[in-house]
């Protein structure tokens, strides 16, 4: 809790290992849920921007300080969860997304929540239709 809500604004096809991509997005959703009270909101939004598929994981959770994002968030083995995590989740997400030719970034404000944005290149049109 809170249960994530899915909003698909555009259809998009990307070239990716389904399991690895699902792991990355699933981890971002889990982090959003852990940072958000049960009466808050977690949304997953998919749309197309230019030649990229954009998946946004948006939460109304506790948010993060800019210094934490800059100095700790994308570093391996750096966690705020004490013994509950190994601190490789967001680092590994970024590695997966980068290996697929994409980018992972975040906007956050303490007390207002966070938005993680996964940008991936769209598949060439011939791959979308299977021709």
C-alpha positions in Angstrom: 0.0 0.0 0.0 -0.7 2.3 -1.5 -1.6 0.3 -4.6 -0.1 1.8 -7.7 -2.3 3.3 -10.3 -1.4 2.8 -14.0 -2.0 5.5 -16.6 -1.0 4.7 -20.2 -1.2 7.9 -22.3 0.5 6.5 -25.4 1.4 3.0 -26.7 5.1 2.5 -26.8 7.4 -0.4 -27.9 11.0 -0.6 -26.7 13.7 -3.2 -27.2 14.5 -4.6 -23.8 14.9 -7.8 -21.8 11.4 -7.9 -20.2 12.5 -9.4 -16.9 15.3 -6.8 -16.4 13.1 -3.9 -17.3 10.3 -5.2 -15.1 12.8 -5.6 -12.2 13.9 -2.0 -12.6 10.4 -0.5 -12.8 9.2 -2.8 -10.1 11.9 -1.7 -7.7 11.0 2.0 -8.4 7.4 1.2 -7.6 8.3 -0.6 -4.4 10.5 2.3 -3.3 7.7 4.7 -4.0 5.3 2.6 -1.9 7.8 2.4 1.0 8.2 6.2 1.0 4.5 6.9 0.8 1.9 6.6 3.6 -1.1 4.3 3.0 -3.4 7.2 2.3 -0.9 8.6 -0.3 -0.7 7.9 -4.0 1.7 6.0 -6.3 1.2 6.3 -10.0 3.0 4.7 -13.0 2.6 6.7 -16.2 3.6 5.8 -19.7 3.8 8.2 -22.6 5.9 9.0 -25.6 8.1 12.1 -25.8 9.8 12.5 -29.2 11.6 9.3 -29.9 11.4 8.0 -26.4 9.1 6.0 -24.2 8.8 7.7 -20.8 7.8 5.8 -17.7 7.2 8.0 -14.7 6.9 6.5 -11.2 5.3 9.3 -9.1 4.6 9.3 -5.4 3.3 11.6 -2.7 5.7 10.3 -0.2 8.4 11.8 2.0 10.6 13.1 -0.8 14.3 13.5 -0.8 16.7 16.4 -0.2 18.8 17.5 -3.3 22.0 16.7 -1.4 20.8 13.1 -0.8 20.0 12.7 -4.5 23.3 14.1 -5.6 25.6 12.4 -3.0 23.9 9.0 -2.2 20.9 7.9 -4.2 22.6 6.4 -7.2 25.6 5.0 -5.3 25.8 1.3 -4.6 25.7 0.0 -1.0 24.4 3.4 0.3 21.0 2.9 2.0 18.6 4.8 4.2 16.8 1.6 5.2 19.3 0.4 7.8 19.4 -3.5 7.8 16.3 -3.7 5.5 18.2 -3.1 2.3 21.6 -3.5 0.6 21.5 -0.1 -1.1 21.9 -1.4 -4.6 18.3 -0.9 -5.9 18.3 2.5 -7.5 21.9 2.0 -8.6 21.0 -1.2 -10.3 17.9 0.4 -11.8 20.0 3.0 -13.4 22.5 0.4 -14.7 19.7 -1.6 -16.3 18.1 1.5 -17.9 21.5 2.7 -19.2 22.3 -0.7 -20.6 19.1 -0.4 -22.7 20.2 2.9 -24.1 18.1 4.9 -21.7 18.3 7.3 -18.8 17.0 7.4 -15.3 16.5 10.6 -13.4 14.6 11.9 -10.4 12.9 15.0 -9.2 12.0 15.2 -5.5 11.1 17.6 -2.8 11.0 16.8 0.9 7.4 16.5 2.1 6.0 16.5 -1.5 7.1 13.2 -3.0 9.3 12.1 -5.9 9.1 11.4 -9.6 11.5 8.9 -11.1 11.6 9.1 -14.9 12.8 6.2 -17.1 13.5 7.3 -20.7 14.1 4.6 -23.3 14.5 4.8 -27.1 11.4 3.6 -29.0 11.8 0.5 -31.1 12.3 1.0 -34.8 9.0 0.9 -36.6 9.8 -2.4 -38.3 10.2 -4.0 -34.9 6.8 -2.7 -33.7 4.9 -4.4 -36.5 7.1 -7.5 -36.7 7.8 -6.9 -40.4 
